[in-house]
Amino acid sequence: MSIEKQFAWRYFPHVGPEEMAAGYFDRIEAPQGQQNTYCAGSLLSFETVEDAVACSKKLVERFF
C-alpha cells in the first residue's frame, strides 16, 4: 500500500488580531447564501458540537 496524497492543515483557523482587523471572518461569511452556498459547522465557530450547532441554527434562521 502506498500513500497517494497527503495534506497537512491546522485543526481550525487560528486568526491573529491583524487578520481579524482585515476582515478575515467577513470574507468567509461573504458568500453565505450566494449561488446556494452555505458554510455551516465548525468553520465559523469553535470545535465543539454545541458551538457548531448554534452557528448552524443561526444560518438556518437567517436564510430559511
PQR file of N, CA, C, O and H, with PARSE charges and radii, in Angstrom:
ATOM      1  N   MET A   1       0.847  -1.175   0.000 -0.4000 1.5000
ATOM      2  CA  MET A   1       0.000   0.000   0.000 -0.0000 2.0000
ATOM      3  C   MET A   1       0.894   1.239   0.000  0.5500 1.7000
ATOM      4  O   MET A   1       1.909   1.282   0.695 -0.5500 1.4000
ATOM      5  N   SER A   2       0.512   2.232  -0.775 -0.4000 1.5000
ATOM      6  CA  SER A   2       1.295   3.465  -0.829 -0.0000 2.0000
ATOM      7  C   SER A   2       0.388   4.669  -0.576  0.5500 1.7000
ATOM      8  O   SER A   2      -0.828   4.598  -0.756 -0.5500 1.4000
ATOM      9  H   SER A   2      -0.312   2.197  -1.340  0.4000 1.0000
ATOM     10  N   ILE A   3       0.989   5.746  -0.164 -0.4000 1.5000
ATOM     11  CA  ILE A   3       0.253   6.985   0.068 -0.0000 2.0000
ATOM     12  C   ILE A   3       0.214   7.760  -1.235  0.5500 1.7000
ATOM     13  O   ILE A   3       1.260   8.095  -1.791 -0.5500 1.4000
ATOM     14  H   ILE A   3       1.977   5.803  -0.018  0.4000 1.0000
ATOM     15  N   GLU A   4      -0.989   8.050  -1.728 -0.4000 1.5000
ATOM     16  CA  GLU A   4      -1.151   8.778  -2.980 -0.0000 2.0000
ATOM     17  C   GLU A   4      -1.021  10.281  -2.776  0.5500 1.7000
ATOM     18  O   GLU A   4      -0.315  10.957  -3.525 -0.5500 1.4000
ATOM     19  H   GLU A   4      -1.839   7.778  -1.276  0.4000 1.0000
ATOM     20  N   LYS A   5      -1.697  10.796  -1.771 -0.4000 1.5000
ATOM     21  CA  LYS A   5      -1.649  12.231  -1.468 -0.0000 2.0000
ATOM     22  C   LYS A   5      -1.664  12.410   0.038  0.5500 1.7000
ATOM     23  O   LYS A   5      -2.270  11.624   0.766 -0.5500 1.4000
ATOM     24  H   LYS A   5      -2.271  10.247  -1.163  0.4000 1.0000
ATOM     25  N   GLN A   6      -1.003  13.433   0.486 -0.4000 1.5000
ATOM     26  CA  GLN A   6      -1.012  13.749   1.907 -0.0000 2.0000
ATOM     27  C   GLN A   6      -1.114  15.262   2.048  0.5500 1.7000
ATOM     28  O   GLN A   6      -0.375  16.008   1.406 -0.5500 1.4000
ATOM     29  H   GLN A   6      -0.511  14.072  -0.105  0.4000 1.0000
ATOM     30  N   PHE A   7      -2.033  15.702   2.893 -0.4000 1.5000
ATOM     31  CA  PHE A   7      -2.240  17.123   3.138 -0.0000 2.0000
ATOM     32  C   PHE A   7      -2.127  17.387   4.632  0.5500 1.7000
ATOM     33  O   PHE A   7      -2.559  16.577   5.451 -0.5500 1.4000
ATOM     34  H   PHE A   7      -2.633  15.095   3.415  0.4000 1.0000
ATOM     35  N   ALA A   8      -1.554  18.507   4.970 -0.4000 1.5000
ATOM     36  CA  ALA A   8      -1.495  18.921   6.375 -0.0000 2.0000
ATOM     37  C   ALA A   8      -2.190  20.264   6.505  0.5500 1.7000
ATOM     38  O   ALA A   8      -1.979  21.160   5.687 -0.5500 1.4000
ATOM     39  H   ALA A   8      -1.204  19.165   4.304  0.4000 1.0000
ATOM     40  N   TRP A   9      -3.005  20.403   7.515 -0.4000 1.5000
ATOM     41  CA  TRP A   9      -3.662  21.676   7.775 -0.0000 2.0000
ATOM     42  C   TRP A   9      -3.846  21.828   9.262  0.5500 1.7000
ATOM     43  O   TRP A   9      -3.794  20.861  10.022 -0.5500 1.4000
ATOM     44  H   TRP A   9      -3.176  19.675   8.179  0.4000 1.0000
ATOM     45  N   ARG A  10      -4.064  23.081   9.662 -0.4000 1.5000
ATOM     46  CA  ARG A  10      -4.302  23.349  11.074 -0.0000 2.0000
ATOM     47  C   ARG A  10      -5.658  22.772  11.477  0.5500 1.7000
ATOM     48  O   ARG A  10      -6.566  22.646  10.655 -0.5500 1.4000
ATOM     49  H   ARG A  10      -4.106  23.866   9.044  0.4000 1.0000
ATOM     50  N   TYR A  11      -5.772  22.432  12.733 -0.4000 1.5000
ATOM     51  CA  TYR A  11      -7.011  21.842  13.240 -0.0000 2.0000
ATOM     52  C   TYR A  11      -8.194  22.758  12.999  0.5500 1.7000
ATOM     53  O   TYR A  11      -9.238  22.292  12.543 -0.5500 1.4000
ATOM     54  H   TYR A  11      -5.035  22.534  13.400  0.4000 1.0000
ATOM     55  N   PHE A  12      -8.070  24.017  13.283 -0.4000 1.5000
ATOM     56  CA  PHE A  12      -9.085  25.011  12.943 -0.0000 2.0000
ATOM     57  C   PHE A  12      -8.372  26.349  12.804  0.5500 1.7000
ATOM     58  O   PHE A  12      -7.277  26.511  13.342 -0.5500 1.4000
ATOM     59  H   PHE A  12      -7.222  24.396  13.653  0.4000 1.0000
ATOM     60  N   PRO A  13      -8.956  27.305  12.103 -0.5600 1.5000
ATOM     61  CA  PRO A  13      -8.214  28.538  11.842  0.2800 2.0000
ATOM     62  C   PRO A  13      -7.851  29.293  13.117  0.5500 1.7000
ATOM     63  O   PRO A  13      -8.702  29.553  13.967 -0.5500 1.4000
ATOM     64  N   HIS A  14      -6.588  29.633  13.228 -0.4000 1.5000
ATOM     65  CA  HIS A  14      -6.105  30.469  14.319 -0.0000 2.0000
ATOM     66  C   HIS A  14      -5.845  31.836  13.709  0.5500 1.7000
ATOM     67  O   HIS A  14      -4.914  32.009  12.923 -0.5500 1.4000
ATOM     68  H   HIS A  14      -5.896  29.421  12.538  0.4000 1.0000
ATOM     69  N   VAL A  15      -6.662  32.789  14.069 -0.4000 1.5000
ATOM     70  CA  VAL A  15      -6.629  34.102  13.440 -0.0000 2.0000
ATOM     71  C   VAL A  15      -6.050  35.112  14.407  0.5500 1.7000
ATOM     72  O   VAL A  15      -6.511  35.240  15.541 -0.5500 1.4000
ATOM     73  H   VAL A  15      -7.419  32.649  14.707  0.4000 1.0000
ATOM     74  N   GLY A  16      -5.044  35.823  13.952 -0.4000 1.5000
ATOM     75  CA  GLY A  16      -4.421  36.849  14.771 -0.0000 2.0000
ATOM     76  C   GLY A  16      -5.170  38.165  14.677  0.5500 1.7000
ATOM     77  O   GLY A  16      -6.070  38.311  13.850 -0.5500 1.4000
ATOM     78  H   GLY A  16      -4.670  35.719  13.030  0.4000 1.0000
ATOM     79  N   PRO A  17      -4.809  39.120  15.514 -0.5600 1.5000
ATOM     80  CA  PRO A  17      -5.511  40.403  15.542  0.2800 2.0000
ATOM     81  C   PRO A  17      -5.421  41.165  14.217  0.5500 1.7000
ATOM     82  O   PRO A  17      -6.366  41.853  13.832 -0.5500 1.4000
ATOM     83  N   GLU A  18      -4.293  41.044  13.524 -0.4000 1.5000
ATOM     84  CA  GLU A  18      -4.162  41.735  12.243 -0.0000 2.0000
ATOM     85  C   GLU A  18      -5.141  41.161  11.215  0.5500 1.7000
ATOM     86  O   GLU A  18      -5.773  41.903  10.463 -0.5500 1.4000
ATOM     87  H   GLU A  18      -3.525  40.485  13.837  0.4000 1.0000
ATOM     88  N   GLU A  19      -5.254  39.845  11.195 -0.4000 1.5000
ATOM     89  CA  GLU A  19      -6.184  39.195  10.264 -0.0000 2.0000
ATOM     90  C   GLU A  19      -7.633  39.533  10.608  0.5500 1.7000
ATOM     91  O   GLU A  19      -8.450  39.764   9.717 -0.5500 1.4000
ATOM     92  H   GLU A  19      -4.740  39.242  11.806  0.4000 1.0000
ATOM     93  N   MET A  20      -7.946  39.560  11.900 -0.4000 1.5000
ATOM     94  CA  MET A  20      -9.303  39.930  12.324 -0.0000 2.0000
ATOM     95  C   MET A  20      -9.624  41.353  11.878  0.5500 1.7000
ATOM     96  O   MET A  20     -10.703  41.614  11.346 -0.5500 1.4000
ATOM     97  H   MET A  20      -7.282  39.372  12.624  0.4000 1.0000
ATOM     98  N   ALA A  21      -8.679  42.275  12.097 -0.4000 1.5000
ATOM     99  CA  ALA A  21      -8.888  43.673  11.721 -0.0000 2.0000
ATOM    100  C   ALA A  21      -9.046  43.830  10.208  0.5500 1.7000
ATOM    101  O   ALA A  21      -9.711  44.753   9.739 -0.5500 1.4000
ATOM    102  H   ALA A  21      -7.803  42.063  12.529  0.4000 1.0000
ATOM    103  N   ALA A  22      -8.430  42.920   9.452 -0.4000 1.5000
ATOM    104  CA  ALA A  22      -8.507  42.984   7.989 -0.0000 2.0000
ATOM    105  C   ALA A  22      -9.771  42.305   7.449  0.5500 1.7000
ATOM    106  O   ALA A  22      -9.953  42.224   6.234 -0.5500 1.4000
ATOM    107  H   ALA A  22      -7.889  42.170   9.833  0.4000 1.0000
ATOM    108  N   GLY A  23     -10.647  41.817   8.338 -0.4000 1.5000
ATOM    109  CA  GLY A  23     -11.926  41.256   7.910 -0.0000 2.0000
ATOM    110  C   GLY A  23     -11.901  39.779   7.564  0.5500 1.7000
ATOM    111  O   GLY A  23     -12.619  39.339   6.666 -0.5500 1.4000
ATOM    112  H   GLY A  23     -10.500  41.884   9.325  0.4000 1.0000
ATOM    113  N   TYR A  24     -11.086  39.016   8.265 -0.4000 1.5000
ATOM    114  CA  TYR A  24     -10.951  37.580   8.000 -0.0000 2.0000
ATOM    115  C   TYR A  24     -12.301  36.867   7.957  0.5500 1.7000
ATOM    116  O   TYR A  24     -12.623  36.218   6.962 -0.5500 1.4000
ATOM    117  H   TYR A  24     -10.503  39.374   8.994  0.4000 1.0000
ATOM    118  N   PHE A  25     -13.087  36.978   9.016 -0.4000 1.5000
ATOM    119  CA  PHE A  25     -14.358  36.259   9.075 -0.0000 2.0000
ATOM    120  C   PHE A  25     -15.412  36.882   8.163  0.5500 1.7000
ATOM    121  O   PHE A  25     -16.315  36.187   7.698 -0.5500 1.4000
ATOM    122  H   PHE A  25     -12.825  37.505   9.824  0.4000 1.0000
ATOM    123  N   ASP A  26     -15.307  38.174   7.908 -0.4000 1.5000
ATOM    124  CA  ASP A  26     -16.219  38.806   6.954 -0.0000 2.0000
ATOM    125  C   ASP A  26     -16.038  38.210   5.559  0.5500 1.7000
ATOM    126  O   ASP A  26     -17.017  37.996   4.843 -0.5500 1.4000
ATOM    127  H   ASP A  26     -14.573  38.739   8.286  0.4000 1.0000
ATOM    128  N   ARG A  27     -14.793  37.941   5.171 -0.4000 1.5000
ATOM    129  CA  ARG A  27     -14.532  37.339   3.859 -0.0000 2.0000
ATOM    130  C   ARG A  27     -15.065  35.910   3.794  0.5500 1.7000
ATOM    131  O   ARG A  27     -15.567  35.489   2.752 -0.5500 1.4000
ATOM    132  H   ARG A  27     -13.998  38.115   5.753  0.4000 1.0000
ATOM    133  N   ILE A  28     -14.965  35.164   4.882 -0.4000 1.5000
ATOM    134  CA  ILE A  28     -15.503  33.802   4.893 -0.0000 2.0000
ATOM    135  C   ILE A  28     -17.031  33.841   4.860  0.5500 1.7000
ATOM    136  O   ILE A  28     -17.664  33.010   4.208 -0.5500 1.4000
ATOM    137  H   ILE A  28     -14.557  35.505   5.729  0.4000 1.0000
ATOM    138  N   GLU A  29     -17.615  34.801   5.559 -0.4000 1.5000
ATOM    139  CA  GLU A  29     -19.066  34.918   5.669 -0.0000 2.0000
ATOM    140  C   GLU A  29     -19.701  35.474   4.387  0.5500 1.7000
ATOM    141  O   GLU A  29     -20.876  35.214   4.127 -0.5500 1.4000
ATOM    142  H   GLU A  29     -17.102  35.477   6.088  0.4000 1.0000
ATOM    143  N   ALA A  30     -18.958  36.223   3.593 -0.4000 1.5000
ATOM    144  CA  ALA A  30     -19.496  36.936   2.432 -0.0000 2.0000
ATOM    145  C   ALA A  30     -20.268  36.051   1.446  0.5500 1.7000
ATOM    146  O   ALA A  30     -21.330  36.477   0.993 -0.5500 1.4000
ATOM    147  H   ALA A  30     -18.004  36.435   3.804  0.4000 1.0000
ATOM    148  N   PRO A  31     -19.807  34.861   1.089 -0.5600 1.5000
ATOM    149  CA  PRO A  31     -20.558  34.073   0.093  0.2800 2.0000
ATOM    150  C   PRO A  31     -21.795  33.354   0.640  0.5500 1.7000
ATOM    151  O   PRO A  31     -22.497  32.686  -0.119 -0.5500 1.4000
ATOM    152  N   GLN A  32     -22.074  33.477   1.938 -0.4000 1.5000
ATOM    153  CA  GLN A  32     -23.241  32.802   2.506 -0.0000 2.0000
ATOM    154  C   GLN A  32     -24.498  33.193   1.736  0.5500 1.7000
ATOM    155  O   GLN A  32     -24.793  34.378   1.575 -0.5500 1.4000
ATOM    156  H   GLN A  32     -21.504  34.020   2.555  0.4000 1.0000
ATOM    157  N   GLY A  33     -25.229  32.199   1.266 -0.4000 1.5000
ATOM    158  CA  GLY A  33     -26.493  32.426   0.586 -0.0000 2.0000
ATOM    159  C   GLY A  33     -26.369  32.755  -0.887  0.5500 1.7000
ATOM    160  O   GLY A  33     -27.380  32.805  -1.588 -0.5500 1.4000
ATOM    161  H   GLY A  33     -24.990  31.237   1.397  0.4000 1.0000
ATOM    162  N   GLN A  34     -25.178  32.977  -1.370 -0.4000 1.5000
ATOM    163  CA  GLN A  34     -24.994  33.282  -2.784 -0.0000 2.0000
ATOM    164  C   GLN A  34     -24.822  31.986  -3.568  0.5500 1.7000
ATOM    165  O   GLN A  34     -24.025  31.130  -3.183 -0.5500 1.4000
ATOM    166  H   GLN A  34     -24.357  32.937  -0.801  0.4000 1.0000
ATOM    167  N   GLN A  35     -25.545  31.840  -4.639 -0.4000 1.5000
ATOM    168  CA  GLN A  35     -25.481  30.654  -5.500 -0.0000 2.0000
ATOM    169  C   GLN A  35     -25.649  29.365  -4.683  0.5500 1.7000
ATOM    170  O   GLN A  35     -24.953  28.374  -4.901 -0.5500 1.4000
ATOM    171  H   GLN A  35     -26.192  32.536  -4.951  0.4000 1.0000
ATOM    172  N   ASN A  36     -26.591  29.410  -3.739 -0.4000 1.5000
ATOM    173  CA  ASN A  36     -26.883  28.261  -2.877 -0.0000 2.0000
ATOM    174  C   ASN A  36     -25.664  27.763  -2.107  0.5500 1.7000
ATOM    175  O   ASN A  36     -25.503  26.561  -1.899 -0.5500 1.4000
ATOM    176  H   ASN A  36     -27.157  30.216  -3.562  0.4000 1.0000
ATOM    177  N   THR A  37     -24.810  28.688  -1.686 -0.4000 1.5000
ATOM    178  CA  THR A  37     -23.625  28.348  -0.899 -0.0000 2.0000
ATOM    179  C   THR A  37     -23.890  28.667   0.561  0.5500 1.7000
ATOM    180  O   THR A  37     -24.267  29.788   0.902 -0.5500 1.4000
ATOM    181  H   THR A  37     -24.941  29.665  -1.854  0.4000 1.0000
ATOM    182  N   TYR A  38     -23.694  27.684   1.414 -0.4000 1.5000
ATOM    183  CA  TYR A  38     -23.887  27.859   2.856 -0.0000 2.0000
ATOM    184  C   TYR A  38     -22.790  27.097   3.590  0.5500 1.7000
ATOM    185  O   TYR A  38     -22.668  25.882   3.431 -0.5500 1.4000
ATOM    186  H   TYR A  38     -23.388  26.773   1.137  0.4000 1.0000
ATOM    187  N   CYS A  39     -21.997  27.794   4.386 -0.4000 1.5000
ATOM    188  CA  CYS A  39     -20.976  27.155   5.216 -0.0000 2.0000
ATOM    189  C   CYS A  39     -21.553  26.991   6.613  0.5500 1.7000
ATOM    190  O   CYS A  39     -21.966  27.963   7.245 -0.5500 1.4000
ATOM    191  H   CYS A  39     -22.096  28.781   4.515  0.4000 1.0000
ATOM    192  N   ALA A  40     -21.577  25.777   7.076 -0.4000 1.5000
ATOM    193  CA  ALA A  40     -22.086  25.501   8.418 -0.0000 2.0000
ATOM    194  C   ALA A  40     -21.079  24.623   9.140  0.5500 1.7000
ATOM    195  O   ALA A  40     -20.158  24.074   8.535 -0.5500 1.4000
ATOM    196  H   ALA A  40     -21.241  24.987   6.563  0.4000 1.0000
ATOM    197  N   GLY A  41     -21.269  24.505  10.415 -0.4000 1.5000
ATOM    198  CA  GLY A  41     -20.383  23.641  11.182 -0.0000 2.0000
ATOM    199  C   GLY A  41     -19.330  24.439  11.905  0.5500 1.7000
ATOM    200  O   GLY A  41     -19.596  25.545  12.373 -0.5500 1.4000
ATOM    201  H   GLY A  41     -22.017  24.951  10.907  0.4000 1.0000
ATOM    202  N   SER A  42     -18.141  23.893  12.001 -0.4000 1.5000
ATOM    203  CA  SER A  42     -17.130  24.492  12.866 -0.0000 2.0000
ATOM    204  C   SER A  42     -16.238  25.509  12.164  0.5500 1.7000
ATOM    205  O   SER A  42     -15.355  26.076  12.806 -0.5500 1.4000
ATOM    206  H   SER A  42     -17.924  22.994  11.620  0.4000 1.0000
ATOM    207  N   LEU A  43     -16.432  25.759  10.879 -0.4000 1.5000
ATOM    208  CA  LEU A  43     -15.587  26.730  10.190 -0.0000 2.0000
ATOM    209  C   LEU A  43     -15.711  28.118  10.807  0.5500 1.7000
ATOM    210  O   LEU A  43     -14.710  28.818  10.966 -0.5500 1.4000
ATOM    211  H   LEU A  43     -17.149  25.298  10.357  0.4000 1.0000
ATOM    212  N   LEU A  44     -16.924  28.519  11.153 -0.4000 1.5000
ATOM    213  CA  LEU A  44     -17.154  29.853  11.703 -0.0000 2.0000
ATOM    214  C   LEU A  44     -17.407  29.836  13.203  0.5500 1.7000
ATOM    215  O   LEU A  44     -17.842  30.839  13.769 -0.5500 1.4000
ATOM    216  H   LEU A  44     -17.737  27.951  11.024  0.4000 1.0000
ATOM    217  N   SER A  45     -17.142  28.721  13.845 -0.4000 1.5000
ATOM    218  CA  SER A  45     -17.308  28.640  15.293 -0.0000 2.0000
ATOM    219  C   SER A  45     -16.190  27.764  15.842  0.5500 1.7000
ATOM    220  O   SER A  45     -15.326  27.317  15.087 -0.5500 1.4000
ATOM    221  H   SER A  45     -16.789  27.906  13.385  0.4000 1.0000
ATOM    222  N   PHE A  46     -16.199  27.521  17.116 -0.4000 1.5000
ATOM    223  CA  PHE A  46     -15.161  26.686  17.712 -0.0000 2.0000
ATOM    224  C   PHE A  46     -15.499  25.207  17.544  0.5500 1.7000
ATOM    225  O   PHE A  46     -16.625  24.843  17.205 -0.5500 1.4000
ATOM    226  H   PHE A  46     -16.901  27.884  17.728  0.4000 1.0000
ATOM    227  N   GLU A  47     -14.522  24.388  17.782 -0.4000 1.5000
ATOM    228  CA  GLU A  47     -14.630  22.948  17.559 -0.0000 2.0000
ATOM    229  C   GLU A  47     -15.357  22.217  18.683  0.5500 1.7000
ATOM    230  O   GLU A  47     -14.824  21.273  19.266 -0.5500 1.4000
ATOM    231  H   GLU A  47     -13.607  24.684  18.058  0.4000 1.0000
ATOM    232  N   THR A  48     -16.562  22.652  18.978 -0.4000 1.5000
ATOM    233  CA  THR A  48     -17.402  21.906  19.897 -0.0000 2.0000
ATOM    234  C   THR A  48     -18.740  21.678  19.215  0.5500 1.7000
ATOM    235  O   THR A  48     -19.155  22.480  18.379 -0.5500 1.4000
ATOM    236  H   THR A  48     -16.995  23.418  18.504  0.4000 1.0000
ATOM    237  N   VAL A  49     -19.401  20.622  19.555 -0.4000 1.5000
ATOM    238  CA  VAL A  49     -20.694  20.322  18.949 -0.0000 2.0000
ATOM    239  C   VAL A  49     -21.683  21.445  19.250  0.5500 1.7000
ATOM    240  O   VAL A  49     -22.424  21.877  18.367 -0.5500 1.4000
ATOM    241  H   VAL A  49     -19.064  19.970  20.235  0.4000 1.0000
ATOM    242  N   GLU A  50     -21.692  21.911  20.484 -0.4000 1.5000
ATOM    243  CA  GLU A  50     -22.640  22.955  20.877 -0.0000 2.0000
ATOM    244  C   GLU A  50     -22.455  24.224  20.037  0.5500 1.7000
ATOM    245  O   GLU A  50     -23.436  24.805  19.571 -0.5500 1.4000
ATOM    246  H   GLU A  50     -21.089  21.560  21.201  0.4000 1.0000
ATOM    247  N   ASP A  51     -21.211  24.655  19.842 -0.4000 1.5000
ATOM    248  CA  ASP A  51     -20.961  25.862  19.059 -0.0000 2.0000
ATOM    249  C   ASP A  51     -21.288  25.655  17.578  0.5500 1.7000
ATOM    250  O   ASP A  51     -21.840  26.550  16.937 -0.5500 1.4000
ATOM    251  H   ASP A  51     -20.414  24.183  20.220  0.4000 1.0000
ATOM    252  N   ALA A  52     -20.954  24.496  17.038 -0.4000 1.5000
ATOM    253  CA  ALA A  52     -21.256  24.210  15.632 -0.0000 2.0000
ATOM    254  C   ALA A  52     -22.764  24.174  15.390  0.5500 1.7000
ATOM    255  O   ALA A  52     -23.239  24.667  14.367 -0.5500 1.4000
ATOM    256  H   ALA A  52     -20.506  23.769  17.558  0.4000 1.0000
ATOM    257  N   VAL A  53     -23.515  23.597  16.319 -0.4000 1.5000
ATOM    258  CA  VAL A  53     -24.975  23.543  16.194 -0.0000 2.0000
ATOM    259  C   VAL A  53     -25.562  24.946  16.291  0.5500 1.7000
ATOM    260  O   VAL A  53     -26.453  25.296  15.516 -0.5500 1.4000
ATOM    261  H   VAL A  53     -23.129  23.197  17.150  0.4000 1.0000
ATOM    262  N   ALA A  54     -25.079  25.747  17.224 -0.4000 1.5000
ATOM    263  CA  ALA A  54     -25.586  27.114  17.380 -0.0000 2.0000
ATOM    264  C   ALA A  54     -25.329  27.933  16.119  0.5500 1.7000
ATOM    265  O   ALA A  54     -26.203  28.676  15.672 -0.5500 1.4000
ATOM    266  H   ALA A  54     -24.355  25.463  17.853  0.4000 1.0000
ATOM    267  N   CYS A  55     -24.148  27.802  15.550 -0.4000 1.5000
ATOM    268  CA  CYS A  55     -23.815  28.522  14.315 -0.0000 2.0000
ATOM    269  C   CYS A  55     -24.713  28.058  13.169  0.5500 1.7000
ATOM    270  O   CYS A  55     -25.193  28.876  12.384 -0.5500 1.4000
ATOM    271  H   CYS A  55     -23.438  27.198  15.913  0.4000 1.0000
ATOM    272  N   SER A  56     -24.936  26.767  13.075 -0.4000 1.5000
ATOM    273  CA  SER A  56     -25.785  26.218  12.013 -0.0000 2.0000
ATOM    274  C   SER A  56     -27.239  26.656  12.175  0.5500 1.7000
ATOM    275  O   SER A  56     -27.912  26.949  11.187 -0.5500 1.4000
ATOM    276  H   SER A  56     -24.546  26.103  13.712  0.4000 1.0000
ATOM    277  N   LYS A  57     -27.726  26.701  13.418 -0.4000 1.5000
ATOM    278  CA  LYS A  57     -29.102  27.155  13.655 -0.0000 2.0000
ATOM    279  C   LYS A  57     -29.269  28.608  13.239  0.5500 1.7000
ATOM    280  O   LYS A  57     -30.287  28.963  12.645 -0.5500 1.4000
ATOM    281  H   LYS A  57     -27.179  26.463  14.220  0.4000 1.0000
ATOM    282  N   LYS A  58     -28.290  29.455  13.539 -0.4000 1.5000
ATOM    283  CA  LYS A  58     -28.358  30.864  13.141 -0.0000 2.0000
ATOM    284  C   LYS A  58     -28.350  30.990  11.618  0.5500 1.7000
ATOM    285  O   LYS A  58     -29.025  31.859  11.066 -0.5500 1.4000
ATOM    286  H   LYS A  58     -27.463  29.167  14.021  0.4000 1.0000
ATOM    287  N   LEU A  59     -27.605  30.147  10.950 -0.4000 1.5000
ATOM    288  CA  LEU A  59     -27.575  30.148   9.491 -0.0000 2.0000
ATOM    289  C   LEU A  59     -28.950  29.801   8.910  0.5500 1.7000
ATOM    290  O   LEU A  59     -29.410  30.442   7.964 -0.5500 1.4000
ATOM    291  H   LEU A  59     -27.057  29.441  11.398  0.4000 1.0000
ATOM    292  N   VAL A  60     -29.594  28.793   9.477 -0.4000 1.5000
ATOM    293  CA  VAL A  60     -30.935  28.405   9.022 -0.0000 2.0000
ATOM    294  C   VAL A  60     -31.936  29.523   9.271  0.5500 1.7000
ATOM    295  O   VAL A  60     -32.749  29.833   8.400 -0.5500 1.4000
ATOM    296  H   VAL A  60     -29.221  28.273  10.244  0.4000 1.0000
ATOM    297  N   GLU A  61     -31.884  30.130  10.456 -0.4000 1.5000
ATOM    298  CA  GLU A  61     -32.796  31.227  10.781 -0.0000 2.0000
ATOM    299  C   GLU A  61     -32.588  32.414   9.833  0.5500 1.7000
ATOM    300  O   GLU A  61     -33.545  33.100   9.474 -0.5500 1.4000
ATOM    301  H   GLU A  61     -31.223  29.878  11.163  0.4000 1.0000
ATOM    302  N   ARG A  62     -31.370  32.646   9.442 -0.4000 1.5000
ATOM    303  CA  ARG A  62     -31.046  33.779   8.596 -0.0000 2.0000
ATOM    304  C   ARG A  62     -31.503  33.600   7.143  0.5500 1.7000
ATOM    305  O   ARG A  62     -31.958  34.558   6.517 -0.5500 1.4000
ATOM    306  H   ARG A  62     -30.593  32.088   9.734  0.4000 1.0000
ATOM    307  N   PHE A  63     -31.388  32.396   6.609 -0.4000 1.5000
ATOM    308  CA  PHE A  63     -31.639  32.185   5.194 -0.0000 2.0000
ATOM    309  C   PHE A  63     -32.912  31.389   4.883  0.5500 1.7000
ATOM    310  O   PHE A  63     -33.390  31.414   3.749 -0.5500 1.4000
ATOM    311  H   PHE A  63     -31.019  31.618   7.117  0.4000 1.0000
ATOM    312  N   PHE A  64     -33.453  30.699   5.856 -0.4000 1.5000
ATOM    313  CA  PHE A  64     -34.602  29.845   5.555 -0.0000 2.0000
ATOM    314  C   PHE A  64     -35.721  30.208   6.476  0.5500 1.7000
ATOM    315  O   PHE A  64     -36.797  29.615   6.403 -0.5500 1.4000
ATOM    316  H   PHE A  64     -33.064  30.678   6.777  0.4000 1.0000
TER
END
